[in-house]
C-alpha cells in the first residue's frame, strides 16, 4: 500500500513513540478538533514547502524539540520537529526535509479526527476522496485512511493513522504533495 511520504512503519512508530494510554473523555474530542485545525494551518498550507512550514512554526511560537526527542519522530530522516502542545493536549509538528508534513496528538479521538479533518477540508473547499481505509498490515492496533485531495492546482496525498480504541489514542495526520 502506498503511503504518503513513505511513512509506512514510521507512521505507527511515531504514534507509538508518544506512549501514553488513551483517555476516554471530552478532551479526546477536543484534541481531535485541535489536531485537525493544526493540520490545516500547517501541513495543508505548507506541504512540500519545508522552509515555509518551519518559518510558520517559528512565527507561531512553536519550539523545536531537543535533538534526541526529534530523532524519535524522524527515524533517521532529516527534518525538524516542533512542540505544538497546548492546554488541550500534547501535539507535535513534524517537518521532513523531503517536504512531508505530519502532526501527532498524544491522545485524541481517531473517529473525531477523521470527522473534523473532513469538515475542515469541506469548509476550505478542498475536494477529497478516500483512496484506502484499512488496518495496518504490520501493526494490527493501527488503522490507516488515505485521501487524495485537491483545491485548484494544489494536490495532496493525506494519511490519517489512528489507534483502534473507541476511547481515543494516538493519532497522526500526514500530508504530501504528489
Buried (B, 14 or more C-beta within 10 A) or exposed (E): EEBBBBBBBBBBBBBBBBEEEBBBEEBBBBBBBBBBBBBBBBBBBBBBBBEBBBEBBEEEEBEBBEEEBBBBBBEEBEBBBBBBBEEBBBBBBBBBEBBBBBBBBBBBBBBBBBBBBBEBBEEEEBEBEEBEEEEBEEBEBBBBBBBBBEBEEEBBBBBBBBBEBEBBBBBBBBBBBE
